[in-house]
C-alpha cells in the first residue's frame, strides 16, 4: 500500500496550531487585564477585572478541551500527542494562574497594591507575547527552528527577570510593611503572579523538547 493511498484513508490533520495560537491569545488578553487590575488597585475595579479574567480562563479551558478531543479523533498529528497535550495544558495553566491571582486580589482586598505588582504583571505580559510568537513558529518548525529557539531563550530571561522583581518585592515587604496580615495578603498575591511566569518558562521548555525531536 503506497503512502498516498494510505493518506487518503486517514483523517486530515486537525488545526492544532490555530487552537494553540488562540490559547496564547487568551493568555495575552488575561495578562493585559491583570496589568490594568493592579494599576487600578481598588476593590471595585478588582471585582470587575476578576470577572473579565475569569471569562478568559473559561475560554482557555474550552480550547484545552478542544485540543484533547482533537487528539482523540486524529490518526496523524504534527507532533507527538503527549507533547501537544502537555503544551496545551501548560498554556492553560498560565491563564489559570492569572485567574488565581485575580481571585486572590478580590478575596484578600489588600490596602494597596505595590508597584512591583505592576512590574511583575508586565513581565508576565511579555512572557505571553513571547509564547505567542513561539507558537506562531510551530507550523514551520521542521523548516527552520532559529526564531523559536530565540523565543525560548527570551522566555528563560524573562523568568529570571520576574524572579528578580519578586525577590526585591519580598525584601521591601518585610522591611517596610508592619501589618502582618497585609504581609500575608501581598505575598500570596505576588506569589501567584510569579508562579505564572514560572509556568510560562515551562511552556518554553516543552517547545524546546519538540525542537529536539523534530527540528
BALOBA-1460 file (C-alpha; in Angstrom, 3 decimals):
// residues 215
<rec num="1" residu="x" x="0.000" y="0.000" z="0.000"/>
<rec num="2" residu="x" x="1.621" y="3.293" z="-1.061"/>
<rec num="3" residu="x" x="1.755" y="6.326" z="1.181"/>
<rec num="4" residu="x" x="-0.570" y="8.461" z="-0.950"/>
<rec num="5" residu="x" x="-3.290" y="5.826" z="-0.763"/>
<rec num="6" residu="x" x="-2.795" y="5.461" z="2.997"/>
<rec num="7" residu="x" x="-3.036" y="9.213" z="3.450"/>
<rec num="8" residu="x" x="-6.299" y="9.296" z="1.521"/>
<rec num="9" residu="x" x="-7.799" y="6.892" z="4.057"/>
<rec num="10" residu="x" x="-6.675" y="8.725" z="7.194"/>
<rec num="11" residu="x" x="-8.372" y="11.776" z="8.712"/>
<rec num="12" residu="x" x="-6.855" y="15.094" z="7.786"/>
<rec num="13" residu="x" x="-4.617" y="16.692" z="10.397"/>
<rec num="14" residu="x" x="-6.758" y="18.956" z="12.609"/>
<rec num="15" residu="x" x="-5.904" y="22.585" z="13.042"/>
<rec num="16" residu="x" x="-3.854" y="22.200" z="16.211"/>
<rec num="17" residu="x" x="-1.725" y="25.248" z="15.515"/>
<rec num="18" residu="x" x="-4.624" y="27.740" z="15.314"/>
<rec num="19" residu="x" x="-6.104" y="26.316" z="18.540"/>
<rec num="20" residu="x" x="-2.779" y="26.666" z="20.346"/>
<rec num="21" residu="x" x="-2.478" y="30.191" z="18.961"/>
<rec num="22" residu="x" x="-5.931" y="31.006" z="20.322"/>
<rec num="23" residu="x" x="-4.798" y="29.737" z="23.733"/>
<rec num="24" residu="x" x="-1.753" y="32.012" z="23.558"/>
<rec num="25" residu="x" x="-4.034" y="34.927" z="22.638"/>
<rec num="26" residu="x" x="-6.214" y="34.173" z="25.679"/>
<rec num="27" residu="x" x="-3.120" y="34.358" z="27.890"/>
<rec num="28" residu="x" x="-2.176" y="37.700" z="26.384"/>
<rec num="29" residu="x" x="-5.641" y="39.171" z="26.972"/>
<rec num="30" residu="x" x="-5.665" y="37.891" z="30.559"/>
<rec num="31" residu="x" x="-2.188" y="39.277" z="31.266"/>
<rec num="32" residu="x" x="-3.129" y="42.715" z="29.913"/>
<rec num="33" residu="x" x="-6.227" y="42.698" z="32.108"/>
<rec num="34" residu="x" x="-4.025" y="41.838" z="35.079"/>
<rec num="35" residu="x" x="-1.799" y="44.832" z="34.408"/>
<rec num="36" residu="x" x="-4.833" y="47.124" z="34.372"/>
<rec num="37" residu="x" x="-6.127" y="45.411" z="37.508"/>
<rec num="38" residu="x" x="-3.029" y="46.022" z="39.624"/>
<rec num="39" residu="x" x="-2.614" y="49.534" z="38.223"/>
<rec num="40" residu="x" x="-6.129" y="50.496" z="39.330"/>
<rec num="41" residu="x" x="-5.644" y="48.917" z="42.741"/>
<rec num="42" residu="x" x="-9.152" y="49.465" z="44.142"/>
<rec num="43" residu="x" x="-11.561" y="46.751" z="45.246"/>
<rec num="44" residu="x" x="-14.450" y="47.608" z="42.911"/>
<rec num="45" residu="x" x="-12.175" y="47.548" z="39.876"/>
<rec num="46" residu="x" x="-10.633" y="44.272" z="41.087"/>
<rec num="47" residu="x" x="-14.078" y="42.648" z="41.126"/>
<rec num="48" residu="x" x="-14.785" y="43.736" z="37.551"/>
<rec num="49" residu="x" x="-11.375" y="42.662" z="36.291"/>
<rec num="50" residu="x" x="-11.751" y="39.324" z="38.015"/>
<rec num="51" residu="x" x="-14.953" y="38.736" z="36.037"/>
<rec num="52" residu="x" x="-13.194" y="39.579" z="32.761"/>
<rec num="53" residu="x" x="-10.189" y="37.407" z="33.568"/>
<rec num="54" residu="x" x="-12.470" y="34.555" z="34.603"/>
<rec num="55" residu="x" x="-14.135" y="34.781" z="31.184"/>
<rec num="56" residu="x" x="-10.735" y="34.330" z="29.542"/>
<rec num="57" residu="x" x="-9.968" y="31.407" z="31.838"/>
<rec num="58" residu="x" x="-13.183" y="29.694" z="30.721"/>
<rec num="59" residu="x" x="-12.277" y="30.244" z="27.068"/>
<rec num="60" residu="x" x="-8.858" y="28.726" z="27.743"/>
<rec num="61" residu="x" x="-10.466" y="25.693" z="29.363"/>
<rec num="62" residu="x" x="-12.706" y="25.165" z="26.345"/>
<rec num="63" residu="x" x="-9.769" y="25.399" z="23.967"/>
<rec num="64" residu="x" x="-7.750" y="22.957" z="26.074"/>
<rec num="65" residu="x" x="-10.642" y="20.500" z="25.940"/>
<rec num="66" residu="x" x="-10.860" y="21.007" z="22.173"/>
<rec num="67" residu="x" x="-7.197" y="20.041" z="21.794"/>
<rec num="68" residu="x" x="-7.799" y="16.901" z="23.851"/>
<rec num="69" residu="x" x="-10.862" y="15.981" z="21.767"/>
<rec num="70" residu="x" x="-8.960" y="16.506" z="18.507"/>
<rec num="71" residu="x" x="-6.115" y="14.308" z="19.740"/>
<rec num="72" residu="x" x="-8.580" y="11.517" z="20.443"/>
<rec num="73" residu="x" x="-10.069" y="11.628" z="16.953"/>
<rec num="74" residu="x" x="-6.960" y="12.194" z="14.843"/>
<rec num="75" residu="x" x="-4.772" y="9.470" z="13.394"/>
<rec num="76" residu="x" x="-1.925" y="11.699" z="12.225"/>
<rec num="77" residu="x" x="-0.681" y="14.589" z="14.397"/>
<rec num="78" residu="x" x="2.081" y="17.111" z="13.641"/>
<rec num="79" residu="x" x="3.997" y="16.204" z="16.824"/>
<rec num="80" residu="x" x="3.720" y="13.527" z="19.491"/>
<rec num="81" residu="x" x="0.284" y="13.512" z="21.086"/>
<rec num="82" residu="x" x="1.850" y="13.747" z="24.534"/>
<rec num="83" residu="x" x="3.812" y="16.862" z="23.568"/>
<rec num="84" residu="x" x="0.752" y="18.579" z="22.104"/>
<rec num="85" residu="x" x="-1.342" y="17.677" z="25.139"/>
<rec num="86" residu="x" x="1.384" y="18.812" z="27.557"/>
<rec num="87" residu="x" x="1.822" y="22.094" z="25.689"/>
<rec num="88" residu="x" x="-1.914" y="22.826" z="25.680"/>
<rec num="89" residu="x" x="-2.148" y="22.043" z="29.401"/>
<rec num="90" residu="x" x="0.695" y="24.394" z="30.255"/>
<rec num="91" residu="x" x="-0.747" y="27.197" z="28.114"/>
<rec num="92" residu="x" x="-3.989" y="26.768" z="30.015"/>
<rec num="93" residu="x" x="-2.111" y="26.685" z="33.331"/>
<rec num="94" residu="x" x="-0.680" y="30.162" z="32.727"/>
<rec num="95" residu="x" x="-4.175" y="31.589" z="32.298"/>
<rec num="96" residu="x" x="-5.342" y="29.619" z="35.344"/>
<rec num="97" residu="x" x="-2.613" y="31.228" z="37.464"/>
<rec num="98" residu="x" x="-3.559" y="34.693" z="36.264"/>
<rec num="99" residu="x" x="-7.144" y="33.939" z="37.229"/>
<rec num="100" residu="x" x="-5.993" y="32.605" z="40.604"/>
<rec num="101" residu="x" x="-4.062" y="35.813" z="41.262"/>
<rec num="102" residu="x" x="-7.051" y="37.931" z="40.251"/>
<rec num="103" residu="x" x="-9.297" y="35.950" z="42.584"/>
<rec num="104" residu="x" x="-6.898" y="36.468" z="45.478"/>
<rec num="105" residu="x" x="-6.850" y="40.220" z="44.915"/>
<rec num="106" residu="x" x="-10.640" y="40.242" z="45.306"/>
<rec num="107" residu="x" x="-10.709" y="37.900" z="48.307"/>
<rec num="108" residu="x" x="-7.841" y="39.490" z="50.229"/>
<rec num="109" residu="x" x="-8.605" y="43.109" z="49.294"/>
<rec num="110" residu="x" x="-5.153" y="44.497" z="50.170"/>
<rec num="111" residu="x" x="-4.904" y="48.113" z="51.277"/>
<rec num="112" residu="x" x="-2.609" y="48.987" z="48.400"/>
<rec num="113" residu="x" x="-1.025" y="47.090" z="45.519"/>
<rec num="114" residu="x" x="2.759" y="47.571" z="45.369"/>
<rec num="115" residu="x" x="4.408" y="48.994" z="42.269"/>
<rec num="116" residu="x" x="6.278" y="45.710" z="41.952"/>
<rec num="117" residu="x" x="2.934" y="44.055" z="41.163"/>
<rec num="118" residu="x" x="2.690" y="46.222" z="38.043"/>
<rec num="119" residu="x" x="6.292" y="45.395" z="37.142"/>
<rec num="120" residu="x" x="5.729" y="41.669" z="37.586"/>
<rec num="121" residu="x" x="2.455" y="41.763" z="35.647"/>
<rec num="122" residu="x" x="4.249" y="43.490" z="32.768"/>
<rec num="123" residu="x" x="6.980" y="40.836" z="32.745"/>
<rec num="124" residu="x" x="4.243" y="38.208" z="32.631"/>
<rec num="125" residu="x" x="2.615" y="40.023" z="29.709"/>
<rec num="126" residu="x" x="5.976" y="39.986" z="27.908"/>
<rec num="127" residu="x" x="6.130" y="36.230" z="28.539"/>
<rec num="128" residu="x" x="2.730" y="35.728" z="26.907"/>
<rec num="129" residu="x" x="3.777" y="37.831" z="23.911"/>
<rec num="130" residu="x" x="6.906" y="35.702" z="23.561"/>
<rec num="131" residu="x" x="4.896" y="32.481" z="23.819"/>
<rec num="132" residu="x" x="2.533" y="33.740" z="21.135"/>
<rec num="133" residu="x" x="5.462" y="34.326" z="18.776"/>
<rec num="134" residu="x" x="6.877" y="30.885" z="19.542"/>
<rec num="135" residu="x" x="3.534" y="29.180" z="18.904"/>
<rec num="136" residu="x" x="3.300" y="31.038" z="15.584"/>
<rec num="137" residu="x" x="6.532" y="29.306" z="14.535"/>
<rec num="138" residu="x" x="5.446" y="25.761" z="15.393"/>
<rec num="139" residu="x" x="3.945" y="25.045" z="11.981"/>
<rec num="140" residu="x" x="7.261" y="25.874" z="10.260"/>
<rec num="141" residu="x" x="9.471" y="24.312" z="12.920"/>
<rec num="142" residu="x" x="10.641" y="21.486" z="10.685"/>
<rec num="143" residu="x" x="11.851" y="24.013" z="8.092"/>
<rec num="144" residu="x" x="13.574" y="26.419" z="10.485"/>
<rec num="145" residu="x" x="13.907" y="26.447" z="14.276"/>
<rec num="146" residu="x" x="16.090" y="29.560" z="14.639"/>
<rec num="147" residu="x" x="13.389" y="32.021" z="15.699"/>
<rec num="148" residu="x" x="11.612" y="29.630" z="18.002"/>
<rec num="149" residu="x" x="14.894" y="28.856" z="19.785"/>
<rec num="150" residu="x" x="15.405" y="32.587" z="20.327"/>
<rec num="151" residu="x" x="11.926" y="32.910" z="21.834"/>
<rec num="152" residu="x" x="12.631" y="30.050" z="24.245"/>
<rec num="153" residu="x" x="15.816" y="31.781" z="25.388"/>
<rec num="154" residu="x" x="13.883" y="35.029" z="25.803"/>
<rec num="155" residu="x" x="11.308" y="33.237" z="27.963"/>
<rec num="156" residu="x" x="14.083" y="31.987" z="30.225"/>
<rec num="157" residu="x" x="15.491" y="35.508" z="30.547"/>
<rec num="158" residu="x" x="12.051" y="36.924" z="31.336"/>
<rec num="159" residu="x" x="11.512" y="34.337" z="34.062"/>
<rec num="160" residu="x" x="14.833" y="35.361" z="35.618"/>
<rec num="161" residu="x" x="13.696" y="38.977" z="35.476"/>
<rec num="162" residu="x" x="10.440" y="38.004" z="37.204"/>
<rec num="163" residu="x" x="12.436" y="36.261" z="39.936"/>
<rec num="164" residu="x" x="14.443" y="39.446" z="40.499"/>
<rec num="165" residu="x" x="11.287" y="41.567" z="40.767"/>
<rec num="166" residu="x" x="9.682" y="39.103" z="43.176"/>
<rec num="167" residu="x" x="12.764" y="38.820" z="45.375"/>
<rec num="168" residu="x" x="13.092" y="42.613" z="45.618"/>
<rec num="169" residu="x" x="9.385" y="42.794" z="46.454"/>
<rec num="170" residu="x" x="9.909" y="40.368" z="49.352"/>
<rec num="171" residu="x" x="12.853" y="42.381" z="50.666"/>
<rec num="172" residu="x" x="10.840" y="45.613" z="50.579"/>
<rec num="173" residu="x" x="7.752" y="43.933" z="52.015"/>
<rec num="174" residu="x" x="9.467" y="42.507" z="55.086"/>
<rec num="175" residu="x" x="11.436" y="45.698" z="55.677"/>
<rec num="176" residu="x" x="8.596" y="48.204" z="55.327"/>
<rec num="177" residu="x" x="5.221" y="46.537" z="55.946"/>
<rec num="178" residu="x" x="4.393" y="46.415" z="59.658"/>
<rec num="179" residu="x" x="0.938" y="44.875" z="59.313"/>
<rec num="180" residu="x" x="1.393" y="41.081" z="59.406"/>
<rec num="181" residu="x" x="-1.972" y="40.478" z="57.732"/>
<rec num="182" residu="x" x="-1.020" y="42.717" z="54.811"/>
<rec num="183" residu="x" x="2.284" y="40.868" z="54.514"/>
<rec num="184" residu="x" x="0.415" y="37.578" z="54.102"/>
<rec num="185" residu="x" x="-2.075" y="39.045" z="51.630"/>
<rec num="186" residu="x" x="0.500" y="40.663" z="49.373"/>
<rec num="187" residu="x" x="2.887" y="37.724" z="49.485"/>
<rec num="188" residu="x" x="0.107" y="35.334" z="48.394"/>
<rec num="189" residu="x" x="-0.968" y="37.601" z="45.536"/>
<rec num="190" residu="x" x="2.549" y="38.200" z="44.251"/>
<rec num="191" residu="x" x="3.414" y="34.530" z="44.600"/>
<rec num="192" residu="x" x="0.633" y="33.628" z="42.158"/>
<rec num="193" residu="x" x="1.937" y="36.147" z="39.629"/>
<rec num="194" residu="x" x="5.464" y="34.808" z="39.987"/>
<rec num="195" residu="x" x="4.244" y="31.215" z="39.557"/>
<rec num="196" residu="x" x="2.557" y="32.265" z="36.313"/>
<rec num="197" residu="x" x="5.944" y="33.339" z="34.934"/>
<rec num="198" residu="x" x="7.451" y="30.023" z="36.076"/>
<rec num="199" residu="x" x="4.802" y="28.128" z="34.106"/>
<rec num="200" residu="x" x="5.397" y="30.386" z="31.101"/>
<rec num="201" residu="x" x="9.038" y="29.304" z="31.145"/>
<rec num="202" residu="x" x="7.877" y="25.671" z="31.315"/>
<rec num="203" residu="x" x="5.993" y="26.307" z="28.065"/>
<rec num="204" residu="x" x="9.339" y="27.242" z="26.549"/>
<rec num="205" residu="x" x="10.920" y="24.025" z="27.830"/>
<rec num="206" residu="x" x="8.145" y="21.943" z="26.270"/>
<rec num="207" residu="x" x="8.709" y="23.707" z="22.965"/>
<rec num="208" residu="x" x="12.450" y="23.051" z="23.291"/>
<rec num="209" residu="x" x="11.671" y="19.346" z="23.699"/>
<rec num="210" residu="x" x="9.639" y="19.459" z="20.490"/>
<rec num="211" residu="x" x="12.563" y="21.191" z="18.751"/>
<rec num="212" residu="x" x="14.950" y="18.413" z="19.778"/>
<rec num="213" residu="x" x="12.573" y="15.788" z="18.377"/>
<rec num="214" residu="x" x="11.543" y="17.420" z="15.117"/>
<rec num="215" residu="x" x="13.755" y="20.341" z="14.070"/>
